Amino acid sequence: MVTRFFRKKRNLRIIMWITAILIIPGFLIWGVGIGGGSRTKYLAAIVNGQPISLREYYMALDRVEERYREIFGDKFDQIIKKENLQRSVLEELIREKILTQQARKRRIKVFDSEIVEAVKSMDIFKDKNGKFDEEKFRRIIRNMPVEEVRKLEEDARKAILFQKLKERVISEGKVDVSDKEVNDYMEKNKIPEKEKERVRMMLLWMKRENFFNNWYNDLRRKSKIQIFINFEEK
């Protein structure tokens, strides 16, 4: 049922794509946001030649602000000034664009079956015993706007794609932890011998995260990025 559901959504995207083809020539005629110097008026950034639209940026910003309001309530205005959400949201979109480009370069793909399994693992669709509840899934999906359902699928797809890319990059770096590193850490922090494997796993996780973050930061510096939002005016 889940597969059939997402297949219907894919058909809907095809219809929207065909509609876009019919509409785009009108934009070309009127010169609205496509081609020429006016193009950047409708963009938040360009990352290695690929655009991030203002619509995409403001939708992402709205989602983040909504989550912050839910968490911080009346303190939202104070928190948002300190966190500088506008910059953070755009930077996350830039990160997603770069990672997606790298995944495409490595020909990493996400299959529908993987999305289905990811959806099944979401807590919102589980019963009290922690198992996927198809009836609960149907009920929730039935009451969700189409845009939210599409976002759910897209978020699952991106999460899987980026995790696959991360594993690929880390495997290329051959990240490992030596016995000496484990023993030195245990000695320095006075950790008992019985915790050796736990320490090894923790150090390995830290090294993997550090390797991937360094890889991304280096890639970010080398990327050609144009930003069209003036945050000082916010």
N, C-alpha and C positions, 0 to 999 in steps of 0.2 A: 504493500500500500504506500509506503514511504517513497519507494522508487517511482511508482506511478504518479504520485503527487508532484515530485520534483520534475518529472518528465512534462507534466502539464505546464509547469512554470517555465520550462525551457521553451515550449511552444509559444507561450505568451511573449517571451523575449524575442523570438524570431519575428512575431507579428509586429512588435514595437520597432524592431530593426528595419523591417520593410517599410513601415510607416515613416521612419526617420529618413530613409532614402527618398521618399516622395516629398518630404518637407524641406530637406536640405537645399535643393535648388532654389527655393524661395529665399532662403537666407543669403545664398550667393548673389542673387539678383539685387537684394536690398543692401547687401554689404554689412549685415549685422553680425559682428563677432567672428566672422570667418574671413581670413585673408586680409591683407593690408595692415596698416598701422593700428586699426581699431581692434584687432584680434585680442591684444593683451588686456583690453578693458574688461574682458569676461574671464580672465584667468587669475588664479592665485599664485601659480608658479609653473615653470617648465623644468622638467627633470630629464636631462639627457635627451631632449627633443620631444618628450611626452608631456602633455599638459595636465595640470590639476585645475579644474574649473573653480570659479568662485562658488558656484552652487554646491559642488562637492565639498568644498572647504566649510561653508556655512552650515551645511547639513551635519557634518562631523562635529563642528563646534557646538551646535545645538544639542546633539546627543551627549557630549561630554558635560556641558553645562547642566543638562537635566540630571545626569547622574550626580554631579556635585551638589545640586540643590537637594536631592534626596538624602545625601549623606550628611551635609553640613547645615541644612535648613537656614535659619536666620543668620548664620555666620557666613553664608555664601559670598556676599559682597566683599568681606574682608579676605576670605581665602583666595578668591579669583584675582585680587590685586597682587597678592604675594606669588601666586603660582604662574602668572602670565600665561593663561590658558591659550590665548590666541596663537602665540609662538609655538607652544607645545603641540597644539593640534596640527598646525601646518607641518611641523617637523615630523610628526608621526605619519602624515600623508606622504611626505617626501621619502621617509623610510620605507613605507609600503611600496611606493613606486620603484625604488631602487631594488628592493628585494624581489619584486615581481619580475623586473627586467633580468635579474641574475638567474632566477628560476627558469625563465624562458630561454636564456642563453644556455643553460645546462639541460634543457629539454625535460624538465621535471613536470610531471602531470599529476592531476588529482582525478580519481575516478568516482563515478556516482556512488558506487558501493562504499567507498571510504567516507563520503559525505553522510550517507545513511547511517553508518556505524557511529559517526561523530554526533549526529543528531540524537541517536538512541542513548548515547552516553550522557546527554545533558540532564541535569537534576530535575529540571522543570517537567520532563516527560517520564519520570520514574514514579513507581508506586511506593508504598510505605516500606516495602522490602528491598528497595533499591534496584528494581528491575524495570526495563522499558515497558510502559503501559500504552498499548496502541490506542485504546479507547480514549485515554486521557490526551494522547497526542492529537487524535482527530478532533476532540472537543476544543482544545486550545487553538489549533490551527484554524478551525472553522470560524473562530471569533477574532482572528488576527487580520488586520488590513493586509492587502496584497503586498504593499511596500515592505511591511515588517517581515513577512514570510520570505520575500526575496532577500532581504537583508540577513535573515537567519541563515539561509543557504549560502550566501556570499561570504559571511563571516566564517562559517565552517570551512568553506573551500580555501579561504586565505590562510586560516590557522593551520590547516593540513599542509598547504603548499609551503608556508614559511618554515614549518617544522621539518619537512623533507629537505628543504634547502639547507637548513641549519645542520642537520645530520650529515649531509653531503660535504659541506664546507669543513666541518670538524674532522670528518674521516680523511679528508685531503691533507689536513694538518697533522694527522697521526698523534693526537693529543693523548698523553698517558701520564701516570703518576708512578714514580719510582719508590722502591722500598725505603730509600734514604729520606725522601721527602715525607713519607708517612711517619717514619721513626723520629725524625727531627721535630715534626709537629707534635707528636705525642709526648716527647720528652720536654719540649718547651712549655706545653700546656698541662703537663702532669696527668695525662690520660692513661688509664689502665690498659693492659695488653688485650683484654677481652673486647675492647672497642676498636680494635685495629681495622677491621673491615669497614665499619661505619665511617671511620676517619678517612680511609682510602676512598670510599664512595663520595664523601663530602668534598675532599680535595680534588677529585676528578671532576665533579660537577662544577666547582669553582674555576678550574682551569679551562674547561670546555666553554663556560660562559664568557670568561675573559678572552679566550681565543676568538670566539665568534664576534664579540663586541669590538675587539681591535680590528678584526677583518672588516666589519661594517664601517667603522670610523674611518679607516683608510680609504675604503671605497667611496664614502661620503665626501671626503676631501678631494678625491680625483674626479668626482662627477661634475658635469656642467649644469649648474642650477641657477635659474633666474627667478627671483621672488618679486611679485608686483604689489604686495600688500605693504602699506606703510603703517607699521604697528604703533609708531609714535602718535598717530592720529586717533588711536583707539582710546 
